[in-house]
Amino acid sequence: MRAVQAGQCKRVKANGSRCKANALSASEYCFFHDPSRAVERKAAQRAGGSVGKTAVLPPDTPDAPLGSVADVVTLLGQTINQVRRGEIDARVANAVGYLAATLLRGLEQGDIERRLAELEAILKGQCVPDSPFDADLISGRPGSRLP
């Protein structure tokens, strides 16, 4: 058995070895073995169980609409405010932000593809219903608004 260092906890474990933690000042024991600290130790154990828990939304929280850029911007605004109020963990919010950025890229890509298809149809002389593009304007045909 090794020599006890000055300031080392005096607790002897069941296997006969001594606790290797430093003793508290004005005590022969460390925080975990000092009999006079039992109440504090119990409170620390209770608090320790909740420290690492990630704050997440309740399971019954309704899904947020995510079909448009405006929907995603609204979700991000709500998430920012939830972080500020401590209702959601910053790590969860970081994941939401990352996923929202990926979703926004997909939405923008889909919009670009839709607009390109409309332009291609117009150039082929086909009319696309509900298109914001004016076929006469683009083609330069009589009645167009081009100079």
MODELLER restraints for C-alpha pairs under 7 A, 6 or more apart:
rsr = mdl.restraints
at = mdl.atoms
rsr.add(forms.Gaussian(group=physical.xy_distance, feature=features.Distance(at['CA:7:A'], at['CA:22:A']), mean=5.59, stdev=0.5))
rsr.add(forms.Gaussian(group=physical.xy_distance, feature=features.Distance(at['CA:7:A'], at['CA:23:A']), mean=5.12, stdev=0.5))
rsr.add(forms.Gaussian(group=physical.xy_distance, feature=features.Distance(at['CA:8:A'], at['CA:20:A']), mean=6.43, stdev=0.5))
rsr.add(forms.Gaussian(group=physical.xy_distance, feature=features.Distance(at['CA:8:A'], at['CA:21:A']), mean=6.00, stdev=0.5))
rsr.add(forms.Gaussian(group=physical.xy_distance, feature=features.Distance(at['CA:8:A'], at['CA:22:A']), mean=4.44, stdev=0.5))
rsr.add(forms.Gaussian(group=physical.xy_distance, feature=features.Distance(at['CA:8:A'], at['CA:23:A']), mean=4.99, stdev=0.5))
rsr.add(forms.Gaussian(group=physical.xy_distance, feature=features.Distance(at['CA:9:A'], at['CA:19:A']), mean=5.79, stdev=0.5))
rsr.add(forms.Gaussian(group=physical.xy_distance, feature=features.Distance(at['CA:9:A'], at['CA:20:A']), mean=6.57, stdev=0.5))
rsr.add(forms.Gaussian(group=physical.xy_distance, feature=features.Distance(at['CA:9:A'], at['CA:21:A']), mean=5.74, stdev=0.5))
rsr.add(forms.Gaussian(group=physical.xy_distance, feature=features.Distance(at['CA:9:A'], at['CA:22:A']), mean=5.47, stdev=0.5))
rsr.add(forms.Gaussian(group=physical.xy_distance, feature=features.Distance(at['CA:9:A'], at['CA:23:A']), mean=4.45, stdev=0.5))
rsr.add(forms.Gaussian(group=physical.xy_distance, feature=features.Distance(at['CA:9:A'], at['CA:28:A']), mean=5.77, stdev=0.5))
rsr.add(forms.Gaussian(group=physical.xy_distance, feature=features.Distance(at['CA:9:A'], at['CA:29:A']), mean=4.31, stdev=0.5))
rsr.add(forms.Gaussian(group=physical.xy_distance, feature=features.Distance(at['CA:9:A'], at['CA:30:A']), mean=5.22, stdev=0.5))
rsr.add(forms.Gaussian(group=physical.xy_distance, feature=features.Distance(at['CA:10:A'], at['CA:18:A']), mean=6.69, stdev=0.5))
rsr.add(forms.Gaussian(group=physical.xy_distance, feature=features.Distance(at['CA:10:A'], at['CA:19:A']), mean=6.83, stdev=0.5))
rsr.add(forms.Gaussian(group=physical.xy_distance, feature=features.Distance(at['CA:10:A'], at['CA:28:A']), mean=5.83, stdev=0.5))
rsr.add(forms.Gaussian(group=physical.xy_distance, feature=features.Distance(at['CA:10:A'], at['CA:29:A']), mean=5.60, stdev=0.5))
rsr.add(forms.Gaussian(group=physical.xy_distance, feature=features.Distance(at['CA:11:A'], at['CA:18:A']), mean=5.81, stdev=0.5))
rsr.add(forms.Gaussian(group=physical.xy_distance, feature=features.Distance(at['CA:11:A'], at['CA:19:A']), mean=5.57, stdev=0.5))
rsr.add(forms.Gaussian(group=physical.xy_distance, feature=features.Distance(at['CA:11:A'], at['CA:29:A']), mean=6.59, stdev=0.5))
rsr.add(forms.Gaussian(group=physical.xy_distance, feature=features.Distance(at['CA:11:A'], at['CA:33:A']), mean=6.61, stdev=0.5))
rsr.add(forms.Gaussian(group=physical.xy_distance, feature=features.Distance(at['CA:12:A'], at['CA:18:A']), mean=4.36, stdev=0.5))
rsr.add(forms.Gaussian(group=physical.xy_distance, feature=features.Distance(at['CA:12:A'], at['CA:19:A']), mean=6.16, stdev=0.5))
rsr.add(forms.Gaussian(group=physical.xy_distance, feature=features.Distance(at['CA:13:A'], at['CA:19:A']), mean=6.70, stdev=0.5))
rsr.add(forms.Gaussian(group=physical.xy_distance, feature=features.Distance(at['CA:21:A'], at['CA:30:A']), mean=6.16, stdev=0.5))
rsr.add(forms.Gaussian(group=physical.xy_distance, feature=features.Distance(at['CA:22:A'], at['CA:30:A']), mean=5.79, stdev=0.5))
rsr.add(forms.Gaussian(group=physical.xy_distance, feature=features.Distance(at['CA:23:A'], at['CA:29:A']), mean=4.61, stdev=0.5))
rsr.add(forms.Gaussian(group=physical.xy_distance, feature=features.Distance(at['CA:23:A'], at['CA:30:A']), mean=4.12, stdev=0.5))
rsr.add(forms.Gaussian(group=physical.xy_distance, feature=features.Distance(at['CA:24:A'], at['CA:30:A']), mean=5.23, stdev=0.5))
rsr.add(forms.Gaussian(group=physical.xy_distance, feature=features.Distance(at['CA:24:A'], at['CA:31:A']), mean=6.57, stdev=0.5))
rsr.add(forms.Gaussian(group=physical.xy_distance, feature=features.Distance(at['CA:31:A'], at['CA:37:A']), mean=6.75, stdev=0.5))
rsr.add(forms.Gaussian(group=physical.xy_distance, feature=features.Distance(at['CA:32:A'], at['CA:41:A']), mean=6.78, stdev=0.5))
rsr.add(forms.Gaussian(group=physical.xy_distance, feature=features.Distance(at['CA:54:A'], at['CA:89:A']), mean=5.73, stdev=0.5))
rsr.add(forms.Gaussian(group=physical.xy_distance, feature=features.Distance(at['CA:55:A'], at['CA:87:A']), mean=6.49, stdev=0.5))
rsr.add(forms.Gaussian(group=physical.xy_distance, feature=features.Distance(at['CA:55:A'], at['CA:88:A']), mean=4.72, stdev=0.5))
rsr.add(forms.Gaussian(group=physical.xy_distance, feature=features.Distance(at['CA:55:A'], at['CA:89:A']), mean=4.70, stdev=0.5))
rsr.add(forms.Gaussian(group=physical.xy_distance, feature=features.Distance(at['CA:56:A'], at['CA:88:A']), mean=5.12, stdev=0.5))
rsr.add(forms.Gaussian(group=physical.xy_distance, feature=features.Distance(at['CA:56:A'], at['CA:89:A']), mean=6.46, stdev=0.5))
rsr.add(forms.Gaussian(group=physical.xy_distance, feature=features.Distance(at['CA:57:A'], at['CA:88:A']), mean=6.63, stdev=0.5))
rsr.add(forms.Gaussian(group=physical.xy_distance, feature=features.Distance(at['CA:64:A'], at['CA:75:A']), mean=6.90, stdev=0.5))
rsr.add(forms.Gaussian(group=physical.xy_distance, feature=features.Distance(at['CA:65:A'], at['CA:71:A']), mean=5.89, stdev=0.5))
rsr.add(forms.Gaussian(group=physical.xy_distance, feature=features.Distance(at['CA:66:A'], at['CA:72:A']), mean=5.56, stdev=0.5))
rsr.add(forms.Gaussian(group=physical.xy_distance, feature=features.Distance(at['CA:68:A'], at['CA:107:A']), mean=6.90, stdev=0.5))
rsr.add(forms.Gaussian(group=physical.xy_distance, feature=features.Distance(at['CA:69:A'], at['CA:104:A']), mean=6.36, stdev=0.5))
rsr.add(forms.Gaussian(group=physical.xy_distance, feature=features.Distance(at['CA:72:A'], at['CA:100:A']), mean=6.44, stdev=0.5))
rsr.add(forms.Gaussian(group=physical.xy_distance, feature=features.Distance(at['CA:76:A'], at['CA:97:A']), mean=6.82, stdev=0.5))
rsr.add(forms.Gaussian(group=physical.xy_distance, feature=features.Distance(at['CA:79:A'], at['CA:93:A']), mean=6.25, stdev=0.5))
rsr.add(forms.Gaussian(group=physical.xy_distance, feature=features.Distance(at['CA:82:A'], at['CA:88:A']), mean=5.60, stdev=0.5))
rsr.add(forms.Gaussian(group=physical.xy_distance, feature=features.Distance(at['CA:83:A'], at['CA:89:A']), mean=6.35, stdev=0.5))
rsr.add(forms.Gaussian(group=physical.xy_distance, feature=features.Distance(at['CA:83:A'], at['CA:90:A']), mean=6.02, stdev=0.5))
rsr.add(forms.Gaussian(group=physical.xy_distance, feature=features.Distance(at['CA:118:A'], at['CA:128:A']), mean=6.28, stdev=0.5))
rsr.add(forms.Gaussian(group=physical.xy_distance, feature=features.Distance(at['CA:118:A'], at['CA:131:A']), mean=6.86, stdev=0.5))
rsr.add(forms.Gaussian(group=physical.xy_distance, feature=features.Distance(at['CA:121:A'], at['CA:127:A']), mean=6.62, stdev=0.5))
rsr.add(forms.Gaussian(group=physical.xy_distance, feature=features.Distance(at['CA:121:A'], at['CA:128:A']), mean=6.71, stdev=0.5))
rsr.add(forms.Gaussian(group=physical.xy_distance, feature=features.Distance(at['CA:122:A'], at['CA:135:A']), mean=5.75, stdev=0.5))
rsr.add(forms.Gaussian(group=physical.xy_distance, feature=features.Distance(at['CA:136:A'], at['CA:143:A']), mean=6.97, stdev=0.5))
rsr.add(forms.Gaussian(group=physical.xy_distance, feature=features.Distance(at['CA:136:A'], at['CA:144:A']), mean=5.04, stdev=0.5))
rsr.add(forms.Gaussian(group=physical.xy_distance, feature=features.Distance(at['CA:137:A'], at['CA:144:A']), mean=4.63, stdev=0.5))
rsr.add(forms.Gaussian(group=physical.xy_distance, feature=features.Distance(at['CA:137:A'], at['CA:145:A']), mean=5.64, stdev=0.5))
rsr.add(forms.Gaussian(group=physical.xy_distance, feature=features.Distance(at['CA:137:A'], at['CA:146:A']), mean=6.19, stdev=0.5))
rsr.add(forms.Gaussian(group=physical.xy_distance, feature=features.Distance(at['CA:140:A'], at['CA:146:A']), mean=6.37, stdev=0.5))
